Amino acid sequence: MTFKRLALLAVFALGLGSAALPALAQSSPEFSGTDDVEIDRAIGQQLPPGRARPLPRIDPTERSRGPLGLDPSELDAALGTTTRSSDGTTKTETAPQALRSAFEAEKSALAALGAPAPEASRVVVGTDDRVRIGDATAFPFRAIGWLRTQSPSDPDSWFTCSATLIGPRTLITAAHCIYDHDDGGWANQILFNPGANEPNFAPFGEYAYRTAHILTAYIDNYQGYYGSVVPWDIAVVILEEPVGDRLGWYGFKVDEATTMQAHIVGYPADMPQGTMWRASCEIGAFQFSELEVWHDCDTFSGSSGSAIYEQDPASGDRYVRAVNVADDGEVNYGIRLTNTYYDWVLSHRE
């Protein structure tokens, strides 16, 4: 169990200022779906068991700084996209000029964030406070689903993660959920079960993917350990069917490194298989670094790929600001939707 930790950090060491990131974040709002959504209990009775994709462990001594540490000539590859189609074909495209320009404009603001200040101490601050979702067939929980992926090396082996609809056909998740460097690369199959909340029952059916997109650097920069690619651990999956038109989807926005009441909903493997759980915690402005955010929401293997989202107090809309990806044995980490990553996700959204 990775329980909540309290990090007492020296905030002044970060040098965060009001101009660290743009004052007005770009955002894509949520859609709450339609009212005529039917539930069929006959669907999904034969779902095979799956092993939860392990939540990767970050070794602080083996870290890549990601795009900020790259020479400008390497940006094409770092921000380029590798796409896998369900027919097995793969293609790689360099980053478009608009994305490279957005990154260059953002680079100085991100660099100002630096890295989290040295901790004074970290202690366990309470027991597991995750709550099982009661009715996952209602919005917003039906827009979250159990992601099942088939091992590229063993077709009888399946892994599970979590994913969230952010468009009619579009899921946001972690790259390591669909691409395993040590298991042959791309998953053979990617299947999404929205609103799942009990074993062997997919209330709205199971949906196959059409294409999956990850940053090329997540593949090319791997040096035999996860820390070498963690800054690029984000993925967009496009489904064959526009299930979001019925079920709805979450909004997503540029993460401005501001204090948030965070929520993470997914499928932790230490709970009954296929059941949906929510964890909540406050993330302070001092918990953000250039591309990552650390948090003490309770998570476990299987929660990989879960959206880290907040609810707008005025509109009530939910906005994804980061993707849950890893832990370091004491706290958990997410990849932020910086301006550049927001634009990258938006460019592939359908």
C-alpha positions, 0 to 999 in steps of 0.5 A: 500500500502506498499511503499518504505522506506529508512532505514539509518543504521549504517553499521559498526554495522554489522561487514560485512567482505569479508569472511562473505560468500563464494566468489564463489556462487553455481548457477543453470543457467536459460533456456530461453525456446523454440521458438515454444510456442503457445498461446491459448486464449481459455484456462483459461476463467473459472478461478474462482476469488481468494483472494490474500494470505495476505502478512504476517506482522512480529512483531519484538518482536515475532521472531524466529531466525530459525535454527541458534538458534536451538540446534544441536540435533534439526537440523534433524527436522528443516532442514527436509522436509514435502512433500504433494502429489496431492493424499493427502498423506503426508510424512516427512523426516529428513534432509540428512547428506549432508544438515546438514553438509552444514549447520554446515559449513555455520553457523559461516559465517551466524552468523557473519552477525548478525541482521540489525543495529538499524535504524536511521529513516525510511521515505517514499521515493517516490510514487509507481513505479511498472510497469505492464508487457506489454507482459508476453508471452515472456521470461523471464516473461512467466516463472513467474505465478499466483499461485492459491490454494484451501482452505483446509477448504472451497473448494469454496474458492481460494487464490492467490500468485506468483511463479517462474519456476526454472526447468522443473517442479519446482516452488519456492514460499513461504510456507505460500502460500501453507500451512496455519496454521490457515486454516487447513494446506495444500492447497487442490489444487495448480494450476500454470498459467504461463505468466498470465497477465489479468483476466480469461486468462491463455495463456499457460494453467493451471498446477496442482501440483504433490508434494509440499515441505516445511521445517518441521520446518515451520509446527512444530515450529508454535506458533500461530503467523507468526513470529515464522516460518518466517525463514522457509517460503520457498517452492518448488512445483513440477508440473505434467507437465514439462512446463519449457521445453517449457517456460524456467525457472530462474536460482537461486544461493547462496545469498552472501549478496552483493549489488544487483539491485533487481527485483520482479515480481508478482501479487499484489492484489491492481492491476486488478486481474491476472495482472503481475507487476514488482518492482525494487530497490537496496538492499545494503549489510547492508540489509541482516541478517542471513536468511533474506533480507529486501527491499523497493521494492513496494509489496502488498498482492498477491506478496507473493512467488515472486522471488527476482532476479538479472540479471547477467551483463555479461551473462544476466541470471537472478538468484533468490537470495531470496523469497518475504514473508512478511512486518513489516509495513515499509519494506518488507522481503525475505528469502535468498537462503543461502548455506543451503537453496540453497542445500535444493531447489536443492535437490528437483528440477526436 
